[in-house]
Amino acid sequence: MRTRNVTVSLEEEVALWARLEAARRDTSVSRLLGDVLKQQMAREKRYEKAMRSALARAPFLTTDGRYLSRDEVYLSQGQVLDGVRVVSPFEASPGSLDDPG
């Protein structure tokens, strides 16, 4: 693959770390930065591919447009929240919400 020369400005602490890390890896700062950027680019490509794949899937749950609150999600069925008995939306029939059961 063809390479291109670029100039980068680094904070002194970052430049020192890069020099030490490059020496530890027996490579140049230029090669180290190239490798780090290449790895980041590959991670982002994998993430974007996974996100596109996830968003392309058909929804597996249906809703009436109302999202559950955090408390509703984490409360066990039968517990009381603000004076209202919580029932599972997946198990409740329309008349069961009033049933003190």
HELIX and SHEET records of a PDB file:
HELIX    1   1 GLU A   12  ARG A   24  1                                  13    
HELIX    2   2 VAL A   29  ALA A   56  1                                  28    
HELIX    3   3 ARG A   70  TYR A   74  1                                   5    
HELIX    4   4 PRO A   94  ASP A   98  5                                   5    
SHEET    1   A 2 VAL A  80  LEU A  81  0                                        
SHEET    2   A 2 VAL A  84  ARG A  85 -1                                        
END                                                                             
